[in-house]
Amino acid sequence: MSFYKSLLSFLSLFLVHLTVFSQEVPDFKRSALAIDITQMATNEVNLSYELSFSSRRSLEIALGIIYVNDALEDLSRDMSNSHYFSEHGFSARVAYKLYRRQVEDSKWRDYLAPAITYKYLYFNNQWFSNEVTDENKGIKYDECLYQHRYRSKFGFEFLWGKVYNFNKSLALEMFYGVGLRATSSVRSDLLKQDICGVDSSAIYVPDYGDDKRFFVRPALRAGLKFRISF
């Protein structure tokens, strides 16, 4: 419950900041294209278009393609069995940005942005190994499962950002934020081998249904973008 109390306090503070940031001034407005450098370094090519309504308000729409990163998957294999970097998919994000009034002669601009997100992730049908312990014999072995996996993630975020303008066209954007993310996942075991790689262990079709799960968790977000304004 302490997390949700903290979230309510945060929402109240965020609304106060929105009021301050949304006070309008007549100034030049610019739209921009951006690429998320942080996401590209992991497992996603993410591009965004920011449509400016005024010098202080804009709407950003981002779309991404998620790809398999074999190098990071190999590095993370000993730390986690989630196979996060082996997933395919796509993502979308819509954020409403409210900029603070720019300080004269400063190259920095600050903003706040509530955002909604969606991400669809899936694996190609493939074999996965799962460690099993025989309680009677006290030994461990791997079972093999040929699975179909996919999941959908819906989220709501609050972002803080800073934009550093190198010149009138090029800029670097830094942002971070918190939010909540709901995940719906489905795992289907199409085939199973009780002991991996043993010829005497037959491959068969399991008779149980799909494993469906739904959960909501807090989420953190941070990154860098390279921007071109026009």
N, C-alpha and C positions, 0 to 999 in steps of 0.2 A: 504493500500500500504506500510505502514511503516514496517509491518511484513515481506513482501517480499523483501524489501530493506535490512532489517536486515539479512534475510536468504541468500541473495547474498553475503553480507559481510562475513557472517559465512562460506559460501562455499569457498571463496577465502582463508580465514585463514586456513580452514581445509586442502586444497590442499597443502599449504605451510608445514603444519605439516606432511602430508603424505610423502613429499619429504624427510624431516629430519628423519622420523621414518623408511623409507624403505631402508636406506643405510645399505648394508649387511656386516656382519662379519662372519668368519668361527667359528662356535660354535656348541655345542651339541644341537640337536633338539629333542623335545618330543611331543607326541600326548597326548590327555586327554579326559576323560569322565567327564561330569558335570551334576549336578541337580540344577535347579533354586529354591532356598529356598524361595524367595519372592513370586513367583508364586504359589508354593505349599501351602503357608499359606493363599492364597486367594481362587482361584478356578481352578487351573491348575497344572497338573503334567507335567513338561517340562524337557526333557533330551536332552543333546547336545553332539556331538562328534567333537573334534577339531583335524584336520589333519594338522600336521606341515610339511611344505615344507622345512623349514630351521629354524634356531634359531630365525629369525626375522619375518617370514611370516607364516601364517596358515589360513586355511579355517574352519570355524565352521558351522555345520549344526545342527539345533535344531528342535525337533518335540514335540508337546504337546497335551495332551488330556484335554479338559475343562469339568469340572463336576459341578453339582449343590451344592452350599454351603448354606444349609438352615440356619445355624447360622448367617452368615453374611447378608443373605437376610433379616432375621428378624430384625437385628440391623439397616440396612439401609432403612427399609421400610418408616420410618417417614421423612427421608431426601431426598428421591428420588423415583420416580415411574418408573424407567427404568428397574427394575427387572434384573439388571446386573448379580447378583449371582445365578439366576435361569436358566441360559442358559447352553446348551450343545454345544459341538463343538470340533474343533481341530485347531492347529496352526502350522506354519512352519516359520523358519527364516534361512537365509544364511548370514553370515558375513565374510568379509575378514579382518583379523587382521594383523596389522603392529606394531611390538613391538619396543620400544625404547631400545637402547643398555643398558644392565643391568650394574648398578654400582657395582664395585667390593665389595665383602663381604656383599652385600645387599640382603635381602630376598624379596624385592619388584621388580615387573616388571610392566611397564606402556605400554599401547597400545592404538591405535586409530583403529576404524573399521567402514567402511561404511557397511550397511546391508539392505537387502530387506526382507519384512515380508508379511505373508498372514494369515488371521484368518477367519474361517467359524463358525458362531454362529447360533443356532436355539433353539426354544422352542418346546416342545411337544405340540400338539394341546390341548388347555385348555381355560377355562373361565377367562377373565380379566374384572375388573370393571373400569369404567371411570366416573369421576364426571362431571355432567352436570348442568348448571344453566338455570332455566326457567326465561327468561327475563320479561315475562308478570306478573308472580306471584312473582318473586323475591325469589324463593326457589331453593335449591340445592338438587340433588338426584343422585344416581349412576345408570348408565346403564350397562348392562352386554353384553360382546362380546365374542363369542367362536372363537378364532383366530388361524391361522397358521402364524408364524413369522420366518423369517430367514434373515441373513445379511452376507455380505462378506466384509472384510477389507483388503486393499492393502496398504503397507506402504514402505517408504524409510527413513532410520535412519542414524545418525552419532553418534557413541558411543565412549566414553572415558572410559578406564578401568584400574584397578590396581589389580595385582595378588600378594597375600602374600603367600610365600611358607613356610609351616611349616617344611617340609623336602623334599626329592627328589620325593616323591609320592603324598603327600597331600597338598592342597592349598585352600585358600579362595579368590574368585574373586569378586570385587566390580565394578559396572559400572553405568554410567548414560549417557543420550543423548537426542537429539532432532530430530525431523523429521516432515514429512507430512504423513497424513493417509487419503486415499479415502475410503468411505463407500458406499456400495450399499445395500439397504434394501427393503424388500417386506413384506407387511402385508396383509393377506387375512382374512376378516370377514366372517366366515362360517355360524354363527348363531347370532341372536341378541335378547335381551330382553330389552325393553325400560326402565323398572324399575326393578332393581334387587330384586329377592326374593318375588315379589308380584304375587300371583296366577292369578290375573285378567290381568296381563301383559303377553301377549302371546309371545312365542318364535317362531321366524320366520327367513326365509332366506333373508338377505338383497339383494337388486337388484343393488348395486353399485359394481364396479370392485375393483381390487387390489390397494392398496396404495403403490406406488413405489417412492423411494427417492434416490438421490445421492448427496453427499457433500464431500468436502475436508476440513480438519482441521489440525492445528498444533498438534503435539503429543510430550509428554515428557515420558521418560522411565528411570527407575532406578531399581537396584536390587542387590542381592547377590547370588553367586553360590558356591557350594562345589565341588572341582575338585579332580580327581584322575589321575595322570599322569603315563605314561608307555613308 
